[in-house]
Every structure is written in structure tokens, then in C-alpha cells.
Amino acid sequence: MNVSLRAKLGWVAAAYGVVLVVSVFLVVWRYLQYRWHAQDANLYSGMWAGGDMILGVFIFCLLLVPTFVLVLVIRDSEPLYTRYAKILLGLSLSAPLSLD
């Protein structure tokens, strides 16, 4: 079974969408936990901050999965891989702007 490149990219885009929806759900759930347990969050602020860090690392790892699949999908297409590399270069050059 030979799947077209367009279909593979569609699956990768759908995976990014799923990760986005799951991430939004997890962040909203964490916000609600802060609202529901405000006294605990104030009393044990360091533990809650650690939970926030773990959530951030988890969401980062979730984003790595479709990114890895994207790289596997576009590895045989030089124009797509070149465009992906240029986008990553542009993002890396704009990173110092986020320090302001």
C-alpha cells in the first residue's frame, strides 16, 4: 500500500491538532486545579510549580512525536526538507527577540 505524500502530511497535521487539543485541555485542567485548590496552591507553591514544570515537559514531549514523524515523512523530498530547515533557521534566529 503506497500512501501519497499529501496524505502523510495530512496525518502529521492531524497529529499536531490532536496534540494541541490535548495540551489545551491539560493546561485548562491545571488552571482549574489552581482555582479549586487555591489554599493548597499558596501553601505548597513549590510543589505546584514542580507540577507545572512536569506538565510543560510532558507537552514538549507530546510535540516531539509528530515532529519526529514529520521529519521521517519529508526526508525523501528535498524541497520540503529545505523549506523545513529554512523555517527552523528563521525560528532559531528570532529566538533572541523573545528575551525582551
Secondary structure as UniProt FT lines:
FT   HELIX           5..36
FT   HELIX           38..43
FT   HELIX           45..74
FT   TURN            75..76
FT   HELIX           78..94
FT   HELIX           95..99
//
